């Protein structure tokens, strides 16, 4: 369509939108129409990779001239995916299971442009080692932050950082939902350089 943006974020996540704004590239947001249910026996990292690519491809099919970013994050504990809790009770269960443990957050990002077949994808895994949290700490945190829309029930970019003992990553914004180091590299390959000539 005329006047269509050059860059589209295939996500309704405000966290991803706020992260992408840091690159100072103009972009639009479009909701992907993708079934996010896991396939039988699908590994958490594979689920994140499949969904990120599916989201980008879905929006790129509707806007073939645009460069489209799709992303997905899946938290993993003991080989099982931890989804968004959606409720206080589920978040309490998740944080109790995670205390004193290392949880892996797999964040996949895909950049797709349908008109010329450009397609790149990468996955960043962040390991978060959680403290041995008391039930009272978990309850206070959840009441204060209400992170019910976050995989693993913790917002490490805000108050949730106090739940962690250590965070290991080579692309730290991946934990929030969009690995900006990898994303900016793929955008440069697609011809969209945040530091390029305007």
N, C-alpha and C positions, 0 to 999 in steps of 0.2 A: 504494500500500500504506500501511497505517497506520504512523505514525511515520516516514514517509519524509522525508529531508532536504529543506530548501527549495532548497539549492544543490548541484549535482553538477559535478565536474570530469570531463569525458569524456576521461580520459588516464591512462596508467599511468606517465607520466614523473615521476620524483622531483623533477626540477628545477622543473617546473610546480607540483607540489604544494607545494614549499617556498616558491615565489613567492606562490602564492595564500594561503598561511598568513599572509603579511604583512598582508593586509587584515583579518584577525581576524574573518572571517565563518565560522560553522560550515559545513562542507561534507563531502560524501562523494565518493569516487572510484569511477568505474565505467569499465571498459574498453570503448571503442567497437569495434564489429565492422565495420570498413571496410577495403576493399582500397586500399592506399596506392600502388599502382603508377601511374606517370604515364601519361596518355593520349598517343597519338602526337602529336609536335610541340607538346605542352603547355608553355607558358612556365613557368619556375620560380615566379613570383609567382602565376600562375593556379592552379598545382598546390597551393600552400599555401592559397589561398583556398578552393578546392573541398574539400580534405580537412578543413580546420577546420570548415566548415559541415556536411559529411557526418558528422563525428564528433559534433557537437552534436545534429544531427537524429536520428542513430541512437539515442543515449541518451535524448533527449527523447521519442522514440516509445515507449520502454519505461517512462519515468517522466514522464507528461504534465503532472503538477502541479508538477514541479520546474523551476527555472531551471538550464539546462545550459550550461557553458562548453566549447567545443571550440577547439583551437588546433593549428597546424602550422607548422613552419619548414622552409624550403628555402633552402640556400645557392646562390648563382649566381656563376659565373666564365665570362666570355666567352659569356654567353647560355645556358650549360649548367648543369643542376642538379648540385650536389655533395651526395651523400647521406651517410648515416652510414657511416664507413669499414668498421667491423666487424672490422678486422684491422690489425696493425702495418704490414704491407706497403702496404695501401691508404691508411692514414693518412700514411705517408711520401710516397707519390705525391701525395696531395692537398696537403700542406704544401709540397712542392717546387714544385708548380704555382702555389701562392698567393704564394710569397715575392716581395716587391717589387711586389705587385699589390694592387688594390682588389677586395674580394669583397663582394657584396651579400647580406645575410641577410634574407629576406622572412619575417616572422612574421605569420600571419593569426590572428585570434581571432573567434569567433562566439558569441553568446549567444542561446539559443533556449528558448522555453517553449511547449510544444505546446498546452496547454489554452486559451490565449487568442491564439495565433498570434504571440506576440512573437518578433521575429527581428531581430538587428542583426549587422553584420559590419564589421570594419576590418582593414587590413593596414598594418603598420609595416615600413619597410625601413631597416636599419642598414648603413652602409658601414664596413667594417673595412679599413684600409690596413696590410698586413703589411710588416714589415721585410724587408730582404734577408737571409734566414736562411741560415746555413751548414748543411751536412749534419750536422755534429757537434751543432749547437744543436737541430736537428729531432730527431735521435736521442735526445739527453738529455731533451728535453721529453717525447717520447712514452714513454720508459721511466719517467719520474717520474709523469706524469699519466694515461697510458693512456686518452685521450679517444675511445675507439673507438665510443661510442654517441652522439657529437655530430656534427651536420652540419658539415662543414668541418674536422673533426679538431682543434678548438681550444676549450678552455673559458676564455673570456675573463673569467669571473667568478672564476677562481682563477689558477693559474700561467700559463695561456695569455695573460694580459694582457701578458706580457713579449715576446710575439711581435708585438704590434701597434705600429705607428707612430702611428696615430690611429684614433679611433672616432667616427663621426658619426651622431647619432640625436636625435630629439626625444622618445623614450620608451625610455630605456636598458635597462630590464629585458627589452625585446623580444629582445635578443641572447641572453639566457639561455633564452628559450622562451615567455614570456608577457608581453605589453606591459601592465603594470599601470595605466598612465595611461588607456589606451583601455579596458581591461577594467573598471576602476572606474567610468568614465563610463557604459558600457553597463549595468553592474549598477545604477547609480543610476536609469537610465531604466526598468529592469525593477522598481524598487521595493526594491532591496537596497542600502542605503547603509551603507558601513563606518562612517561617522560619524553615522549616524541614531540616533534614540532607541531604546534597547533595549526 
